[in-house]
Amino acid sequence: MKTWKVQAVVAASVWLLAACGGGSDAGGSDAGDRETALAAGSNAQGDGERGGRHGAVELSVLSSPPQYVSGGDARIAVRVPPGLRDKLELRLNGRLVTGVLSPTADGLEGVITGLVEGRNVLEVRHKHLGFLLRDRLVLTNYPITGPIFSGPQQEPFVCTTTQGAVGRQPLVESATPPGFPVFDASGARIGYSKTCSIETFVTHWYRSTTNQWRPLPADGSTPADMAKTTLADGREVDFIVRQERGSINRFLYSFAMLAPRGENPASPDLSLWNKRLQYWFQGGVAVGHTQGTLHGGAMNADILRTGTAIVHSSGNNTGTHYNLQLAAETAMMTKERFVERYGMPLYTYGLGGSGGAIQQYILQQNQPGILDAALPVQSYPDMVTQTIHVGDCELLEHYMDATDRANPKWRVTKNRSWLVGFNAEEGFARVNDALAPLKTALGYSTAPGTTECVPAWRGLTPLAMNPWYGQAPNQQLYEPQSAIAAIRWTHYDDLRNVYGVDATGAARPTWDNVGVQYGLRSMKEGRITPDEFLDLNFKIGGWKHPSDMVQEGFPFFGTSQAEINRALTEPGYFDPWSRRNMNLSPASDQPAPRTKGDPIATRAAYTSGHVFDGELTLPTIDHRQYMERELDMHNSHQSFAVRKRVLEKMGRADHLVIWFTDTMPGQPKASQSMEAIAVMDEWMANIRANPKKGIARNRPARAVDSCFDVHGQLIYAGDDAWNGILDSLPPGPCTQRFPIYGTSRTVAGAPIEGGIYQCALKPVMKAVADGTYAPWMPNAAAVAKLQQIFPEGVCDYSRPDQARPRRHHH
């Protein structure tokens, strides 16, 4: 693991740090101080030689980049030859610092405290010749409540410290609103909190023989049901875990690891820690303004029993918010606290599914140094580019259910894939459309099953786009309520620091479908007719600007009998597609208007690092359960969307391993995560032993593309497992076993990696001439209709996303 002094050179080049960074010392002044230190160090080295010793002295920060220190403390290291160690002194802002450094293999290490907010100068000088500066480092310190580089914090902000995983009232920060009310033990209001901070506290738990976490008795007695665990070195120990909880960057955090009984939490006993650290990332979709909750993964017994430590924050849960700048900042600050408290891990790997997988890809891209390895589960390359095709779902479902309801093709479930690209199924409870009876009663078309759009994504389009629809838990407690009522509850507003706001004060939206030719591939393959293709694109429409949207209808506020009665009797109230917020045809002879994304917002998605651009510098095992049969939202092509982006960015992807494990609805699901952790441990050991070989050439034998059956047993492993997906080779053994589906945009001609916010456009006549519609050759009437639908032209996917900044690097 490199120290942050080395990694700060890498991090400083990341646009995220440079553009949003931590004040004047984040870039140039630190470099200048470093030059001064190097010059002084060369003089000091000469002194060392005169004293009969040789070797450089170098200061570094272990816990964070020096320009991003938080909470007033930092774990530092001084690399120094043994003969010089007792001849050095440490000074912070000119003040002598004593008693914090302890010897290590290559120098000294310890935690310094008392940093002032802002710029701090840390120096190592010769103890007896104080004018001899051996090294110097500028540390920029920020409050533990943040922010560092994520921009203005969301207000209002709802505290969740009283929930089960923490159970503490937040600290009183004000006697009057605005804020979240704080109560005493009798239930009386005693003040308000704005940052939702709590005092740090430590709990010791034991694992019972019935697989429960229970508080360890404080009297030193041994519970009869205490479980044991055996460590890698053969030691059998009581399964006792120390869990530290507190608040960092306004979010809740947890540190957990095995601990021997009777330790003093103020001076923790680390003898059972194997020096491996797992950062647990959690998924979900949310629109912010809440502290969130600690996830059960923070206390995963299977991980903790091995001696590995787990760090987790509610701010690294995409079910809390989707601002991945804020998530990166939170992960950096949370790991900093861990390293200060417990020391440097041997390595840190990420684990987490869905949004927890996305965070790993985005975090290593934007904030290198927090993770050393990635184990994304049920991955997507990012979430912001998923909104592109997910935003098509209800437009297309509405077309099949309502607009084109007389077409018998849409009463066959599988046929619906011809438009949405996702898989469609019937026959399993999860995939049957619960609204089918109401649809039939109201005269809409329906099919026996559904596409992935319905069980997986229904409701997420309004959650992302409609300001009237979202909310935060416990928001009714915040004071004043007028502040809560003023929030525009959208994904865009959650990221207003990223996307910016328009003249109305609304956050700028990214969604765009100008030029998209829905169903193009299905028309070319003869599944839909040219007339059906034209009708679809004429009538499909788009989404209103969030500022013009209205509140949702049935079934978004429940399916009680009263709601059902209202849906059956009130015209337009039955609206699972959010039709009320669509741009539909104003007249039968006019095409439905498409939606233009805001170019400032789409550009910002890239420049903020929210789009995964394929830069992957960590050993990675991307593993997923194959759940296409039950139309799970974690559709399997996403792993290959990731790989394609990596190939396009880096020219190779042999450090990105893809594993699938089969599943069957109604049967227990096997997981390969523990195996992936074991393989990654081998991989990291190889890298430590042979650093010059790099990541790919250090892969252990098991770190190879693979697929597994429903019981988790290996079907096939080899570099040819997935042939035929991203190349023209014959399908590999795993490719044959696991069908891969697409999206509405791949059906429209977009590439598998997705992520095209705003397609390049070409005139309809050019599309006709270059064979875009072949084998169909549109006649004059069809060309005229295409030109009416697409006055600006149609998507030309041979050219890159027009939203992507022309010169984009990290």
Beta strands, then each sheet from edge to edge (+ up, - down):
strand 1: 58-61
strand 2: 69-70
strand 3: 74-79
strand 4: 88-92
strand 5: 95-97
strand 6: 102-104
strand 7: 107-112
strand 8: 118-126
strand 9: 133-142
strand 10: 180-183
strand 11: 189-193
strand 12: 201-207
strand 13: 213-215
strand 14: 228-230
strand 15: 236-238
strand 16: 240-248
strand 17: 251-258
strand 18: 276-282
strand 19: 309-317
strand 20: 347-353
strand 21: 373-377
strand 22: 424-425
strand 23: 450-451
strand 24: 542-543
strand 25: 582-583
strand 26: 620-626
strand 27: 656-662
strand 28: 706-708
strand 29: 714-717
strand 30: 761-762
strand 31: 794-795
sheet 1: 1+ 3- 7+ 6-
sheet 2: 2+ 9+ 8- 4+ 5-
sheet 3: 10+ 11-
sheet 4: 13+ 12- 16+ 17- 19+ 18+ 20+ 21+
sheet 5: 14+ 15-
sheet 6: 22+ 23-
sheet 7: 24+ 25-
sheet 8: 26+ 27+ 28+ 29-
sheet 9: 30+ 31-
end
